[in-house]
Structure formats: structure tokens, C-alpha cells
């Protein structure tokens, strides 16, 4: 079962990689949202250039509100790219996990013949 050990090692390496990425996020610290980061849409319209400069300079985030409810966020483009990379990493880890489960099922003999599969799903 050497192939199985290699598959588990690959999955563990991927999990370790995503945890490392999360722990070393851009500044290395998690940023909390303060009341200064919550801005009405009306105020944001009037100060958009200033807010953009502040978000870019501080790699921060601003929450925009409309009628007291959050409606959008203003974030640094690098941070947005980072969030998208994290999302892709999560998808890849999920796929690897599902593949590992499938291999476990095959190794455990949990398989269906083509005829049974077609009978079950009607195709």
C-alpha cells in the first residue's frame, strides 16, 4: 500500500501549505474591524479618493453601509488577490480530500458495477 501512503503525504503537505499561508497572511497579523472602518455610503462617495488611499496604504478594509446595513466592502487589491488565492487553495484541498475518500472507498471494496450505477441513477 505504498501508493496510499504517498497520497496521504500529499494531502498532509497541502494542508500544511494552506495553514502556513493563513498564518503568514500579508502582514502576519489578523486585522480587526473597528468603528472607524464602518462608513456610510454617502460619506464614502464624498471621500472615495481619500478612503482608497487609506485602504491601500494600510492594507486595510472599510465596510460601507446603506441605511445602517452593510452593503459593500472597500479593500486593498493585494488583499483581494490574497483572499482569492485562499479560496482556490480551499477548493483544491476539498478536491484532494474527496479524492482521498474515494480511494479509501475503492480500497474498502465500496464499489458499484456499471449496471448497478445505471440502475441507481437511471442513466
N, C-alpha and C positions, 0 to 999 in steps of 0.2 A: 504494500500500500504506500510506496514512496511518492506516487503522484498525489495522493490525498494529503500527505504531509506538506508537499510543495504548495498545494492550493491553500492550505490553512496559513502557511507562512506568508504567501502573497496577500491574503486577506488581512493578516495582522500588520504587515508593512503598510498597507493602505490606511488602516485605521490609525496607526501611529502617525502617519503623514498628516492626516486631517486634524488630529489632535494638536500636532505641532503647529500647523497653520493657524488654528484657532488661538492657541496660546501666544503666538508671536504676531498677532494682528497689528499691522502698521506701527502704531506707537508702543505696542506691548502692554497696553492697559485698556481696560474696558471703560468707555466713556458713559457717564450717566447723563440723562437729560435733566436740565434744571429749568426753573420757571422762566429764565432768560431765553431759553431755546424754544419757547412756545410763543408764536407770533400770529396775530390776526392777519387774515388775507389782505385786508385793507392797508394795514401798516406795511406788510411785505411788498405790496405794489409800490408804495411810496419810497421804500428803501431797498429795492431789489439789488441794485448795484452794490450797495454797502453790505448787505447780507451775503451776497455771493462772495465778495472779497473776504469777509469774516469766516465763512464756512471753508473756503479754500485755504486760508492762512492757518486756521486752527484744526483743519481736518475734522470738523465737527458736523453737527446736524441741526437743523431747525425744523420744528413741527409747525405747519401752517394750519390755522383754524378758520372755519367759516361757521358763523352763528354758534360759536362756542364748541363746535365739534371738530376733531382733527380731520383734515381733508387731503393733505399732501405733506411731503417732506422735501426739504432742500438739503442735499448732501453733497459733499465733495465728490468729484468724478472718480478720483482714485479709490475712494471708499466704496462707491457703487460698483466699480470693477471688482474690488475685493469681495463684496457680497455676492456678485455673480460667480466668481471663482469658487467660493464656498458652496454655493448652491450646486454647481456642477460636480464638485467633489462629493457632495452628499448623494447626488444621483448615482455617481459611479460606485460609491460604497454600497448603496442599496442594491444595485445590479449585481455586484460581486457577492453580496450576502444571499440574494435569491439564487444565484448560480451555485453557491456552496450548498444551499438547502437542496437544490435539485440533484446535485451529485450525491449528497447523503441519501436521498430517496432512492436513487438508482442503486447505490451500494447496499441499501437495506432491502432491495428487491421490490420496492414500491413502484412498479411499472404497470402500464396497461398495454395490451396488444392494440394494433391499429383498429381492429374490428370493434373492440370494447370502447375505444375512444370515440369512434364514429357513432356507435350506438348511444353513448352517453350524451354527446353534444349534437347529434343529428346532422352531421355534415358528411 
